[in-house]
């Protein structure tokens, strides 16, 4: 500071020799005041930053890249789709105080152009064969119907999911009618409102359906239909970030772990890991941020298998626990938008034919979406999201036109593709801790029904983390251990 004052005095003296006294006196005093005022404000700002830089503060004197996550967090959620954001929402709800839990949600696709959430058909149904799936969808339907009680915000427009309650209509052949009857009993036992229809009742209620080959139909009477996935995702993000959750657009590239050894009752030795840091690569940059954390949630959907591989899950010796791969992989599915001016009207439910083809209305004016899952041997290439239009003409259209004769004259107006987080083990969600990674919870593998079950799944995972166990819906059957024990639980109503 002394050096600055000497320089200032010297400069003032030079000006004094070359300027009128009155002008110099006025400008010199004004300059001195401005100089010291500016200097004092800079010192005040520095003192404030120095105080903020004390232990426990997030402030750093080094300029950081915008969007970097914090260096420490309680929970890091890998995957910013509806499942990940739902988990974050329920964690903050259960934490009560705003800063009680520091939660970071990491999403690698800032535009969400390839996210499974926004590329889905937006359906919700209770017509499953497993009671856990029925209960999850019932609870999620209640959340969606009361969405503004959860995600509404003061001085903001109400959340509108455009929820269409037209229901699901499943058709069964003679070979599958007994399965539909068993599913119906399970659904009714746990509270779902479903009705069975004979072919004649089906034809009377929906005269536009060709009932040829139909032995039985199942119609959802409440809490079924479809909604806008993008609206739900944005409502969750807006609400949860207002609750103090950090949103980070970046890609998880690895973990730093501590490792210990354990032994089974059979004498097998295996490694048990605990994640200490999550490495997050920033988009379009070589910069990455290691985030120290206590808990990690793998809600990465179709990419969750790759996240598991980063922890060497599935790379151990064959016939060992660490040698069993995590069975979630991306499966590409096509959705076709068709126009048929003579198609069924407003009373059209979400139709699922026993041939595998499905369709529902898409707005008004004779627009519909349709598709079907391919056979195992016909699974399409997952390296891109290109649409196979031949698949529609050869596989989808003939089945669709058979069931709805008006669709013989349809026209495809557009199409898109998205990824299922397909659980090749038993097509059911995987919810819980992995025994080989003591602080990573999984919430993935829903095989096409993750969107509709996301509100209830998020609550279940938050209960595991905060309460140490399920409190509302017992999802023990979906635990990761069933994969290690090779004990699948099969869902017979997969679309």
SULZIWO-V455698 format. One line per field, one symbol per residue. ss: DSSP state (h for helix, s for strand, l for the rest). phi: phi as a letter, one per 30 degrees, with the letter a starting at -180 (. if undefined). burial: + if it has 16 or more other ideal C-beta (glycine too) atoms within 10 Angstrom, else -. A space follows every 10 residues. Layout:
ss: ???
phi: ???
burial: ???
This chain:
ss: lhhhhhhhhh hhhhhhhlll hhhhhhhhhh hhhhhhhhhh hhhhhhhhhh hhllllllll llllllllll lsssssssll lhhhhhhhhh hhhhhlllll llssssslll llllllllll llssllllll hhhhhhhhhh hhhhhlhhhh hlllllllll lllslllsss ssllllhhhh hhhhhhhhhl lllsssslhh hhhhhlllll lllllsssss llllssllhh hhhhhhhhhh hhlllsssss ssssssssss ssslllllss ssssssssss sslllllsss ssssssssll hhhhhhhhhl llllllllll hhhllllsss sssssssssl llllllllls sslllllsss slllllssss sllllhhhll llllllllhh hhhhhhhhhh hhhlhhhhhl ssssssssss ssslllllls ssssllssss sssslllllh hhhhhhhhhh hhhhhhhlll lllllhhhll hhhhllllll lllll
phi: .ddddddddd dddddddbbe dddddddddd dddddddddd dddddddddd ddddejccdb dddcdejddd dbadbccckc ddddddeddd dddddidecd bccbccbdce dhdcddedcd didbbcdbcc dddddddddd dddddceddc cdbdicdedb dhdccdicbc cbdedcdddd dddedddddc jdcbbcbded dddddbddcd deidcabbcd cbiblabddd ddeddddddd dddjddcbca cdclbcbcbb cbbdddjdcb cccbdcbcdc dddhaddbbd cdacbbcccd hdcddddddd cidjcddeic edcddddcbd bdbcbccbcb dcddcddddd dbdddjdbaa dbiciicbcb ladddedced dcdacdccdd dddccdeedd dddbedddcd bdcaabbbcd dddddaibdc bkdcecbdbc ccbaidhjcd edcedddedd dddeddciad ccbdcedcdd dddddhbdcc ccccc
burial: ---------- ---------- -------+-- ---------- ---------- ---------- -------++- --+-++++++ ++++++++++ ++-++----- ++++++++-- -+--++++++ ++++++++++ ++++++++++ +-++--+--+ +-------+- +-++++++++ ++---++--+ --++-++--- -+-+-++-+- -++--+-++- +--+++++++ --++++++++ +++++++-++ ---+++++++ ++--+-+--- ---------+ -++-+-++++ ++-----+++ +-++++++++ +++++-++-+ +-+--+---- ++-+++++++ ++++++++++ --++---+++ ++++++++++ ++---+++++ ++++-----+ ------++-- ++--+++-++ ++++--+--+ -+--+-++++ +++-++++++ ++++-++-++ ++++++++++ ++++++++++ ++++++---+ --+-+--+++ -++------- +-+++
